């Protein structure tokens, strides 16, 4: 992971990652023929925009709230092969891609929490990691329901 010298470096990095996630989910939504999943991708893009807004608030005002909720992990993403984005992705491939994206975001925020100066910011990054874990769980449940049950 990149070395950071100041708290604003960490926040700038996290803000950029959230914008990449917004773009990622908006792109998936625009390519999805499944209306339900298109709505899910659009909702996730909105949630990622919310994360970005929280990070911007911290950067500008130092304001944030922390939650300590535990999120279930089905670990499906640990046992599937990653896929590369393409215009002809199957529904299964889209779910795999999304699961792995959320898993990477979870690890990113966990890593940033270890580098954060002070417990408040550390806890905030842990909370963001939990949010990403919640997103991954949503895709794992979808994968379990529509892919694994058909096999």
C-alpha positions as semicolon CSV with decimal commas, in nm:
position;residue;x (nm);y (nm);z (nm)
1;X;0,000;0,000;0,000
2;X;0,107;0,356;-0,067
3;X;0,298;0,539;0,208
4;X;0,121;0,841;0,354
5;X;0,285;1,130;0,534
6;X;-0,023;1,330;0,642
7;X;-0,384;1,262;0,729
8;X;-0,495;1,457;0,420
9;X;-0,290;1,216;0,205
10;X;-0,488;0,926;0,350
11;X;-0,817;1,107;0,302
12;X;-0,734;1,212;-0,056
13;X;-0,649;0,851;-0,140
14;X;-0,972;0,721;0,017
15;X;-1,179;0,990;-0,159
16;X;-1,030;0,889;-0,494
17;X;-1,104;0,523;-0,422
18;X;-1,466;0,605;-0,345
19;X;-1,500;0,800;-0,671
20;X;-1,361;0,500;-0,858
21;X;-1,626;0,285;-0,689
22;X;-1,900;0,531;-0,786
23;X;-1,783;0,516;-1,147
24;X;-1,753;0,136;-1,132
25;X;-2,111;0,084;-1,009
26;X;-2,259;0,343;-1,243
27;X;-2,084;0,165;-1,530
28;X;-2,219;-0,174;-1,419
29;X;-2,568;-0,024;-1,384
30;X;-2,557;0,119;-1,734
31;X;-2,460;-0,222;-1,878
32;X;-2,695;-0,438;-1,671
33;X;-2,994;-0,592;-1,847
34;X;-3,129;-0,719;-1,513
35;X;-3,345;-0,434;-1,380
36;X;-3,317;-0,548;-1,017
37;X;-2,938;-0,560;-1,027
38;X;-2,924;-0,232;-1,220
39;X;-3,110;-0,076;-0,926
40;X;-2,871;-0,246;-0,681
41;X;-2,569;-0,108;-0,870
42;X;-2,725;0,239;-0,874
43;X;-2,791;0,215;-0,498
44;X;-2,432;0,109;-0,437
45;X;-2,306;0,401;-0,645
46;X;-2,514;0,629;-0,421
47;X;-2,374;0,464;-0,107
48;X;-2,021;0,507;-0,237
49;X;-2,101;0,874;-0,302
50;X;-2,215;0,891;0,062
51;X;-1,881;0,746;0,172
52;X;-1,702;1,005;-0,038
53;X;-1,912;1,282;0,119
54;X;-1,826;1,156;0,469
55;X;-1,458;1,154;0,382
56;X;-1,483;1,508;0,242
57;X;-1,657;1,620;0,564
58;X;-1,377;1,471;0,770
59;X;-1,121;1,641;0,552
60;X;-1,295;1,977;0,568
61;X;-1,456;1,977;0,915
62;X;-1,324;1,680;1,110
63;X;-1,681;1,551;1,164
64;X;-1,767;1,181;1,166
65;X;-1,965;0,910;1,346
66;X;-1,853;0,553;1,408
67;X;-2,053;0,228;1,423
68;X;-1,931;-0,103;1,564
69;X;-2,174;-0,335;1,382
70;X;-2,042;-0,682;1,281
71;X;-2,116;-0,799;0,925
72;X;-2,152;-1,164;0,821
73;X;-1,901;-1,292;0,565
74;X;-2,009;-1,584;0,347
75;X;-1,653;-1,601;0,202
76;X;-1,783;-1,687;-0,145
77;X;-1,547;-1,431;-0,298
78;X;-1,255;-1,621;-0,142
79;X;-1,325;-1,926;-0,356
80;X;-1,409;-1,789;-0,698
81;X;-1,185;-1,681;-0,982
82;X;-1,179;-1,310;-1,053
83;X;-1,303;-1,183;-1,389
84;X;-1,206;-0,885;-1,601
85;X;-1,474;-0,629;-1,695
86;X;-1,610;-0,663;-2,046
87;X;-1,925;-0,550;-2,229
88;X;-2,042;-0,912;-2,268
89;X;-2,017;-1,016;-1,903
90;X;-2,268;-1,268;-1,778
91;X;-2,470;-1,197;-1,464
92;X;-2,247;-1,441;-1,276
93;X;-1,934;-1,258;-1,392
94;X;-2,078;-0,922;-1,288
95;X;-2,147;-1,058;-0,940
96;X;-1,794;-1,201;-0,916
97;X;-1,645;-0,871;-1,024
98;X;-1,855;-0,678;-0,773
99;X;-1,773;-0,918;-0,487
100;X;-1,402;-0,886;-0,553
101;X;-1,426;-0,506;-0,579
102;X;-1,595;-0,490;-0,240
103;X;-1,345;-0,733;-0,089
104;X;-1,060;-0,511;-0,212
105;X;-1,231;-0,200;-0,073
106;X;-1,273;-0,376;0,263
107;X;-0,901;-0,459;0,273
108;X;-0,813;-0,104;0,169
109;X;-1,007;0,052;0,456
110;X;-0,876;-0,201;0,703
111;X;-0,522;-0,112;0,590
112;X;-0,596;0,260;0,615
113;X;-0,731;0,207;0,967
114;X;-0,393;0,067;1,066
115;X;-0,220;0,382;0,936
116;X;-0,465;0,635;1,073
117;X;-0,332;0,875;1,334
118;X;-0,568;0,862;1,631
119;X;-0,843;0,625;1,736
120;X;-1,131;0,831;1,597
121;X;-1,007;0,819;1,239
122;X;-0,901;0,456;1,282
123;X;-1,255;0,369;1,392
124;X;-1,400;0,563;1,101
125;X;-1,198;0,359;0,850
126;X;-1,308;0,041;1,029
127;X;-1,668;0,157;0,987
128;X;-1,608;0,214;0,613
129;X;-1,456;-0,135;0,593
130;X;-1,775;-0,270;0,749
131;X;-1,982;-0,087;0,486
132;X;-1,778;-0,247;0,208
133;X;-1,820;-0,583;0,380
134;X;-2,197;-0,527;0,381
135;X;-2,186;-0,459;0,005
136;X;-1,984;-0,777;-0,052
137;X;-2,238;-0,974;0,150
138;X;-2,520;-0,842;-0,069
139;X;-2,341;-0,970;-0,380
140;X;-2,255;-1,300;-0,212
141;X;-2,620;-1,353;-0,121
142;X;-2,719;-1,273;-0,479
143;X;-2,454;-1,515;-0,610
144;X;-2,571;-1,784;-0,369
145;X;-2,933;-1,734;-0,472
146;X;-2,894;-1,713;-0,850
147;X;-2,574;-1,900;-0,931
148;X;-2,493;-2,161;-0,668
149;X;-2,852;-2,281;-0,628
150;X;-2,878;-2,345;-1,003
151;X;-2,578;-2,579;-0,991
